[in-house]
Amino acid sequence: MKKTLLTSAALAAMTGAAMAACPAVTVSDPMGIAAGEFPQQYELAEFQNLANCTLEMSENPGIAAMNGRIRGNPDMPVLANRLPAEPLVVAPYDTIGSYGGTFNALSNATEAGTSDFMSLRHVNLVRFADDLTTIVPNVAKSWSWNDDFTQLTFVLREGHKWSDGEPFGAEDVEFWYENLQMDSNVMEVPKGWLLAGGEPMTVDVIDPLTVRFNMPSPKLGFLAHFANHYGQGFQPKHFLGQYHPDINPDADKLAQSLGFENGYDLIKGYYGSSDWMDTPTPMLSHPDKVANLPLDAAPTLESHIVISDTTEGRQFVANPYYYKVDTAGNQLPYINEMDELYVGESEVRLLKLVNGEVDYKAQALQIDYVPLLLENQEKGGFVVDLKPDITMPTFAFNVTSADLEKRKVFGDLKFRQAMSVAINRDEINEVVMFGLGTPQQYVGFSPSPDFIPAKWKQHFAQFDPELAKSLLDEIGVVDKDGDGTRELPNGDKLTLNLQVATQGMSIKIVELVGQNWRDVGIDNTVKEVTTDEYRSAQSSNQLDVTMYEKSVPLVVVLANPEIFIPPFDNYFNMRTAMLWGEYVESDGAAGVKPPEYVYTMMGDINAFQATPVGTPESDALGLKLVENMTGNLLFIGTVKEQKPIYRSAALKNVTPFKTASYAYYRTYPYRPAQWFLKE
């Protein structure tokens, strides 16, 4: 994968003359210049070689003023000392953009509904191109695997700098893995995607620009995880390391002088205690201490850096040291500022969209918003596209409910079968999704790989209320008191509390499913809650039924095992069986022991990730995962749907998305750093 490219100086020396200015190549008009090794982007020397030119660099005329608003940043050096020696050259989609403007974003709350906006600024070692198939360089210039996929080596960009001007390099990758992710004082339990075969990796710094991950067993999907996940594979050692006791012997003393309990406490103030890249900064988490701290937020490699963080929203300015330029040599990003507003009420968010107060939105937009949005797009100055979603609205019964009588019932497979066939998926499709969806069962993977027979996508997915009633009768969930609703086998009243966060699912779907279940005698109430309320109740094992959009592509499963390990996802997504997860995480010290088929899935997912995809062995393991997950109906699917993508008509260089999905990290494949605003 790594290849040697000539520098512009060497090329000029070989030709004996200075080369011409470079053509402003775009995706829509390549101007006769051949494509590079990777689509829609070039390494600098590669571009200059192909175009026989010298790329002259230029900067945003407002960048010095923006740098002055980043508290703690030093005076800004000239552009040549801010860009890497090897910047990534980006071909804009339609045209060379213009600098300026403020991008208006809309999220639900702090750490709720923010991933769409996060993805605009996001960077990682690599990314997926917009074909959602090709992995391309990004922060890393190149990568290479060893023969058995147990070592992955990244080569970084010479001269790349953090947003405060300090050098970025291999030690920042090592620090992120060894001193943050694998340190139980920072992260209590390692994330599954950071393990291979359930065991930690090690990281070697080969030289300042070369870093290698060593895996105890093959993990072919590890590279792809960096291409689509929010968890960035680096953190600023020069900054956070000064507060880490393993890096600085005086870390605790330094942190205590700034008002923190110890160095780890201070690190969490900047970095949080998860791999979520958008935890509150000290401006919000420690407002009483932030004035004592050297920086408001940790240095970043992202296109924009936060300068204000409150419960109302956040404000960002362009990163003066961002490492990408366009084909005319303009340092990206084009957009000067980003303002993010938090609005918890779905009706108010919809009103702001209708009024054209937002520049882009896809997350938490449900298909039932589409008619109103389409009706108002010309007046509001925005555009709405419908794109297929990889995920689908999914329900799960709490098989580890704190109510032991409910636990017995929810844990009975016949009950889950009954509740699945009671759902009228065709009605959901017609009423909520305008007939554009595809009714099916949850099978984990989406799109469905060839190794999954069609029968599993329809497993107990037929609408059969009489079968549902018969199955409920069999397990003793019957109407004992004659009031028209069924009780638990011991005679206790059974009423399902259906709490829905509209970030994760249309409330109309929940209301239809609730009525379907009442039609077979299962009483329930539907209540809309905030995303934070939903996640808190889900995590604390308080919900009867969890409900959210769920399913991931094969490439995600190859890297991240979490959908097949209790509680079957992370805090931000849909989970169930929290006490099974607690038992597994504590190695049996707490929680409830899962059934054997769950342990089978856990073993199979580790083997699946270590096996070359597409081989008979891999296909057999993948099918076993589906047979156990779908066969036991831990999650009950409904309808694969279409989702709206909203953008201001003034937002340019935006290409049609392939999917309205979190799975490939939303806007990340579509290169938002080259978006610009044109009134």
N, C-alpha and C positions, 0 to 999 in steps of 0.2 A: 504494500500500500504506500509506503514511504518512497518518494522519488526526489532526485536532486534537480533543482531548478537554478538556472543562472541568474545572478543579480543583474540589475539594469546597468550598473557600471561595467560589469564584465561583457555584457552584450554590446555596449557602446564601444568598448575597446576592440572587440572582435570585428565590428563593422567599420571601425576607424572614423566614425563620425557620430555626432549627437543625433538621436532619433527624434522624429516628429512628435507633436502632441498626440495624445491618445484619442481615439474616437469614443464618443459617448454612447457606448453599446447599451442596448436594452434588450429585454427578452422579446419584446414585440418587433424590434428592429436591430438584429445583430450586426448590421452594417458590414457584412462580408467577413466578419471575424469569426473564426472557428470556435466551437464550444470548447471549454476546458475539460479537464479530467472529470469534474463534477458539475452538475447542471446549475446554471444561473449564477455561478460565482467562479472566481479565479484566485489563485495565489498571485501576488504582485508580479514576480518575475515571469510567471506563466503568461499573464495577460500582456505584459510588455513584449514578450517574445512573440506571441501570436499576432499582436497588432503592430509590431515593429515600431514601438513608440516609447516615450518616457512619460510616466504619469506624474503630473504636477499636482501636489496636494494643496488643498485650501480648506478653510475652516468656517464655521458659523460665525458671522460677525458679532453675534450676541453672546458668544461662549464665555468671554472673560467676565461679563456681568453675572452670568449664571454660576460660574466658579466661585465668585464672591459671595454667593448665597449659600454655599455648602460650608457650614460652620466647621472650622478646623482644617479646611483645605489650604495648602500653601498657595502663594502667588503662582500663576499659571505660566509655565515655560512656553516657548514657541512650539508650533504644531509638530515640527520634526522631532522634538523631544517628548512629545506626548503619544504619537502614533508608534506602533511597533515597527521595527525594521521590515517586518513581513506582514503588513496589514492584509486582511481579507478583502478582496475587491468584489463588490456586489453589483450585479447587473439589475437595475430597477426593472419592474415589470413593463411599464409603459413609457416613462419619461424621467429625465433627471429632475429631481424634486427641488422645491424651494424651501428655504429655512423659515422657521417661525411658527407662531400659533400655539394655542393651548388645547390639548386633547382632553375632552371631557368624558370621564368614565363614571360608571354607576355600579356600585356593589351593594351587597345586603348589609354588611356590618364588618367589623374587624374580623378577619379570618373566616368570613362567611360570604360566599359568592364572589370572592376576589380572584379566583384562579384565571378567569378570562382576562382580566386586566394585568395580572402578573405575567401572563404569557406574552404580552406585548413587549415587556422589558427583558424577558428571560434570555439567558445564555447558558450553554452547557458545553461540555467537551466536544460533542457532535450534535447533529440534529437530523431529522428526516427532511428530505426535500419535499416539495409540495405534491409529488406523486405518491407520498406516504409509503414508499418502498425503498428508495435509495437513501442510504446514510451518507452524509457529507460532513467534511471538516467544519469546525466552528471555532471555539476557543482553542482546541487542539488543531495543529496543522496537519497531522497525519497520525495513523495508528497501525499496529501490526499485531497479529496473533502468532503464537508458536503452533507447532503442528497438531498438538492434541487439545488446543483451546483451554489451556490452564494458565497461560500468561498473556496478558494484554498490555501492550506498551503504547504510550502516547508520547508524541513529540509536540511540544508547545511552540509558541511564536516568540522569536527573538525580540526583545525590547517591549513586550506586552506589559502594561502597567495597570495597577489598581486605580480606582477613581480618585485616590489621594496622591497619585503619582509615584507610589512605591512599586518596585518590580514585582511582577507576578511570575511564578515558576513552579517547578516540580515539588518543592517543599510545601507549597500551599495545598497541593493534592494530598500529599502524605499526611500533613497536619489535619486536614479535614477527616481523613479516614481513621488514622491511628489515634489522634488526640481528641477528636470530637465524637465521631460516630461509634468508635469502639471503646470509649471511656465511659464506664457506667456512672461516673459522677456527672456526666453531661447527658448522655442518652442511657436511660435505665436498662433498656433492652435493645440490642441491635435489630435493625429492620431486616426482614427476610431477603430483600433484594441485595443487601450488602454481604450476604453469605453465599457460599457455594456448597451444595450438599449439606446445608445446615451448619457449616463451620465457617469461621472467619477467614478472610484472605489476609495477606500481608502486602505491604507496599514498599517498593524499593525506589529510591531516588538515584537514577543512573548518572545523571549530570544535571545542571541547573534547568535544562529544558526537556529532560526525558524522565518519565516516571513509568513504573511497571507494576501492575497488579498481578500477584501470584495467588492462584486458586487451588484449594485442596482437591478439587474435582472439576471437570470441565463445566463451563457455564457459558454456552454460546450466545445467550441472550443478553449478557452483561453490557456489551457495547450498545445494543439497541435501547437499553434502559436509559443511558445517558442521552439518547436521542429524543426521548419523549416524556421524560419525568421531570417534575419540578425540582427534585433534589439535586442541587448543583454539586459537582464533584470537586469542590475546592472551597477554601475559606482563607481569609488573610492572616497568615501566620505572623506577619510582622506586627499586626494589631492585636488580634485575639490571643496570640501566643504569649504576649507580655503578662497576661492574667492567668495563664495556665501553669499550675505548679510543676508539671513535668518539663516545661520549657524554661520557666523563670523561677529560680529558688525564692525570689522575693515577691512572687505573684500575690500571695495572700495579703502580705503587708501593704502592697500597692493598692489592692482592691479595698482593703479596710480604710485606707487613707481617703478613698473616694466614697465611703459610706456604705460599702457592701460587706456582707458577712465574710466572704472569701473570694478567691479568684474565680471559682466555678460559678458562684452566684452572679458575679459580674458578667462572665461569658454568657450566661443564660439571658441576661438583660439585653444583650445584643443579638444573640443567636437563637434563643429559645431552647426548647428541649425536645425538638423533633427535627426531621430533615425538611420540614415545611419552610420554604424560603421567605415567607411573608409574615413571620411572627412580629408582634409589636416591637418597635424600637424603644430605647430608653425614653424617648420623647413622650411615649404613651405609658409604657410599663413602669417607668421610674421618673415621673415628672419632677419629683422633689430632689432628685440627684443628678439630673441630666446636665445642669449647669456646671457641675464639678468634673464632668467627663470630657475627654479630649475631643470626641466626635459625637454628633447626634445619632448617627447610624454607622454601622460597620462599612468599610470600603467595599465597593462592588465592581464587578465587570459588566454589569447590565447596561443597557442603553441609557437609562435614567436613574437618578439616585434620589431618595426621599429626603426632603428638607423640612417637612411638617407632618406630624402624626398625631391625630386626635381621635376622639370617639365620633366625630362628625365626618372624618375623611382624611385624605392625605394629599400632599403636593410634592411633585417631583420636578427636577430640572435635568437637562441633558448632561450626560457624563463627559467631562472634557477630555477624558483619556480613552474613549471608546475606540475599539480596534478595527472598525470596518470603514471603508470608503466606497463611494460609488465609482463607476467607470470614467467619470470626469475628474476624479480625485477629491471630491467633496467628502469631508469627514461626516459620517453618520452619527446620530440620527438627524433627520431633517426637522422633526417636531421639537420645539424648544421646551415646552412644559407639559406636564400631565397633572390634571386635578381629578381626584377620585372622591366621589360623594357616597356616603353610606345612607341607604334608605331601606328600612326593614319591611315596610308594607308593600306587598306586591301591587296593589292598586295604584299607589303613588309612583312606583317605578314605571308602571305601564303608562301613566299619565305623562311622565317626563319624556318617555320615548315617543309618545304620540305628538308631543309638543316640539319634538326635534331638539331637545336639550342635551342629547348624548351623541357622541361621535361613533361609537361601536358598542355592540352588545350581542352576546349569544348565550352565555350562561344564565340559567334561571328563566329563559324565555321558553314558555310552553306553547305547543301548537294551537291551543285555544285562543292565544293572543292574536293569531295571524289575521283574522278578518278585520279587526279594528286597526291593526298596523297597516295592512294593505289599503284600507279605505283612506288613511291619512298620510300616506307616504309623500304624495306630491305637495300637499299643503305644508307638511312638516319638514320637507327638504331632506328626506332620508330614503334609503332603498332597503327592501326586505327580500332576501333569498331563502328558499326552502331547500334544505339539504338533508340527506339521510343521516340518522344518528346510529352510532354503533351500539349504544346502550338501549335499554328499554325499561319501562316502568315494571318494577318487580316487588313482590311481597314475600315476607318470610315470617313464620310463626316462631315465637320465642321458646325454643325447646328447652331452655334453662330458666324458665320463668320462676321468679321468687315465690309465686303462688303454686304450691306443690300439686294441687288438683289440676290447675291449668297446665302445669308442666307435663303431667301424665297424658293429658289429651293432646296437647301440641306435639308431644313426642311420639304420638302414634301415627305411623305412616298413613293409615287409612283416613285419619282426620285430614291430613295435608292433601291426600288425593281427593277427598270430598270437596275441600275448599277450592282446589284447582278446577275441577270440572264444574263447579257452581258458577265460575266466572264466564260471562258472555263476552268473549274477546271480539267477536264480530260487531257487537253493539258498541264496544269501546272504539273500535276502528271507525265505524260510521259516524257516531255521535261526536267524538272528540277529535278524531284524526282525519275527518273528511274522506274516509275510504282510502287514504294514502298509505296506511300502515300494513304490516304483515303479522297476523296473529301467530304466536308460537310460544313454546315453552322455553324457559331459561336453560341454556346448556353451557354457560360459562364463557365460551369462546364466541366472538363475533367480530367479523364475519365467520360463519361456520366453516371450519376446515373440512377437507374431503374425507377425513377419517371418521367423521360423525355421520352415521346413517340418518336418513330423513326421519325415521320413526321417533328419534329422541326429541326432535323439535316439535313433535305433536304428542309427546308422552303426557297423558292425562290433561291434554289441552283442549279436548272437545267440550262443547257446552252440553252438559247432561245433568240437569238438576235432579232428575229422578235417581240417577246413580249416586249423586251426592247425598241425597236423603237416605238411601239404603246403606251407604257406608257409615253415615253418622248413627243410624239405628244400630248397626252391628257393634259399634264401640260403646254403646250406652249413652250417647249424647242425644237425649230424647226430651220431648216436652212432658215433664212429669206433673206440672201443676195446671196444664190446660190453658195457659195464657197465650199460646200461639208461638212461643219461642222455646228453644231447647235449653235444658240445664246441663250442668256437669254431671257425670255419673253419680256423684255423691249427693246430688240434689241442689248444690249451690247454683246461684244464678250465673249464667255465662253471658257477659257483655264485653265485646271487644272494644278497646279504646284505640281508635284509629287516628293517630296524630300524624299530620302531614306537613312537611315543609315544602312550599311550592318551588323552592330552588331545586328540589329533587324529583318532583312529580306534580303533574296537574291535579288540582283538587277535584276536578270533574271526574277523573278516572277513579279516584278513591271513593267518590260518592256513588258512582255506578257499581263498583265492586261491592261497596257496603250494601247497596240495595240487593244485588245478586245474593249476597250471603244472608240477608234478612229473608229473602224469598225461600231459602231452604231451612229457615228457622234459627239462624245464628244472629242474635241481637248485636248491634254495634252502634257506636257514635263516632262521628267524623269531626275533627277539630283541626283547624289550621294553627300551626305554631311557627315560631321563627326557626331558622336553621340552627342557631345556637341551642335553643330549647330542645329541638329534636335530637341533636348530637349528644347533648348532656344526658337526656333520658335514655337514649340508646346505649351509651357507654356505661351507665349505671344500672343496666338490666331492668329498667322500669317499664318497657313497652311490651304490650301483648304482640304487636305486629310491627315489624320494621318495614319501611317502604321507601324506595329511592330508585333511581335509574341505575342499572347494573349490566355488566358484560364488558369484556375487554378483548382486543385482538390477540391472535396467537403470539405475535412478537412481544407483547407485554407479558404474557404468561411465561414465556421462555426466560424472562429476566426476573420477574417478581412472582413468588409463589403464594402471595397472601390470600388470593381468592379461594385457595384450596386448603388453607390452614385456619383453624378456628381463631378468632371469630369471623374469618372469611373476608376480611378487608381491613382498611385502616380507619382511623377516627373520622376522616373527612367523607367517607363513603358509607355504603350500606353494609351493616354487619348483623349477625345473629349469633345465638349460642355464646353469649359473653362468658358464661361460667365454664364452658369448655375451653375457651381461649385462656382463661385464667389458670385452669388446670395445666394446660400445655406449657404456658409461659412460666409457671412456677415449678414445673417438673413434679406435679402432683401434690404440692404443699397446700394448695388452695383450689377452690372451684369445684367443678363436677367433671368426673372422668367421661370423655367422649366414648361413643360406641366404636367397635373395631373398624367399621368401614371408614371412619374418619382417620384412624391411624394408617389404614391402607392408602388413603388419598395423600396423606403427608409423605409417605414413602414414595409413592408414585410420582408426586410432583418433583421431588428431588431427582429422581431417576430421569424424568421427562426433560428436565432442564439440562442434564448432562449428556443427553443422547442427540446425535445429529438429526435435525428436523427433516421430515419427509421419508425417513427410513422406516421399514416395517416395524422395527422395535419402538421407534418414536410414536408411530401411529397407534400401535397397540396400547402403549402407556396413556396416550391422550384419550383413547376411547374408554379405558378403564376409569379415568378421571370423570368423564361425562357420565358413565354408567353409575358411579357411586354418587355423584352430586345430583344429577337429574333424577336418577332412579329413586333417590330418597327424598326428592322434592324439598330440599332445604330451602331453596328459593323457588318461587312460583312466578313464571314470566307471564306477560300479557301480550303486548303488540309492539313489534319493531316499528319505529315511527320516523316521521320527518320533523325537522326542527327549523325554526326561523333564525336567520343571521341578519342582524340589523346594522347598518352603517350610515353615517351622514353622507349625503351626496357630495359634500366638500372634501371627503377623504379620498385621496388618490393613490394610485399604484396598488390597488387592492385587487387580487385575482380571485375568481370563484373558488371557494373551499370545496374539497372533496367530501367532507363530512362535518357536521355540526357536533363535534365530539371532544370530550376531555381526553380521550384515549391517546391521541397524538399531541397532547398538550395544546389544544385549541389553536391559537394563531401562530404558534412557534414555527410550523413548516412554511408559513406564508410571509416571513421576513418583514415584520412590522417596522423595523428600523428604517426601511425605505418608503414607508407610507408618508404622505405629507398632506397638509390641509391647504386647500385652495378655494377661497370664497368666490 
